[in-house]
Amino acid sequence: MKEKKQEPEFIVTDRRKFTESGEPRQEAEESAAEQAPQAPPTPEDRAAPPQSARPDEASEPAGPSKTARVEHLRESPPVSLAEHEAQTREYDEGNKRLDDVLREKTGGRTQSLEMTFERLVASLYMTAMLQLGLMAPEGEQPRADILGARQTIDTIGILNDKTKGNLTPAEQTLLQQSLFDLRMAYLELTNAITRGPQPGAKDGPGSILGAQK
C-alpha cells in the first residue's frame, strides 16, 4: 500500500488587533511596539556624552598640574645618601649602555653627548643671546623675547651664586664672563625700551615687546 503523503503542519496565528468585544489585543500592541521605526538621533543626542561618563571627566586635566608636581617634590621625604648614590650608579651605567649602542650603530664617538658645566653655561648663554635678538637660527630673522631673556640671565646668576667655591678657575671665568656680557646686552635693550621711540624712528619699544606674543 502506498503511504499517505504527510501534509505539512500549519500554525494559525491570530493577527487581529482587536478582540470580539472591540478591545485591543495585548499581542498586537507588543508587535506594533517592536516594529515601530525608531526616530533618528538628533544633533543634540549625538553631541551628548555617554551616560556612563562622569560629568566632570571632560574638565579633568590629563595629569597633575605643574603646581601639584612642585608641591609633591616639596612634601616628599628627603632622599637618603645611599639611595642617591645607588641611583647615580644606575644612571651612569644606563648611559654607558646607551653609548655602547650608539657607538655600535653609528660607528662614532659619544663623548660629545656628555653634559659638563661649561656646556651648561654655553647652552644658557646661547639661549639668552637668541632671546635678546642678538642671534637667530640660520634663515630666520632675529626676534627679541625680553622676559625670556631675563629669566635665562637670572638662571645664570643663580648658578653663579650657588656654585661659589665649587668651580675650577676656567669654569668660574666662563660663568662670570657670560653673565657680564648678557647683562650688558640686556641693559642696552631695556634702556632702548624705557626711553621710548626716538624722533623719526619707525619701530618703537612695542615692536620688541610684541615679539613675545
Secondary structure, 3 states (H helix, E strand, C coil): CCCCCCCCCCCCCCCCCECCCCCECHHHHHHHHHHCCCCCCCHHHHHCCCCCCCCCCCCCCCCCCHHHHHHHHHHCCCCCHHHHHHHHHHHHHHHHHHHHHHHHHHCCCCHHHCCCHHHHHHHHHHHHHHHCCCCCCCCCCCCCCHHHHHHHHHHHHHHHHHCCCCCCHHHHHHHHHHHHHHHHHHHHHHHHHHHCCCCCCCCCHHHHHHHHC
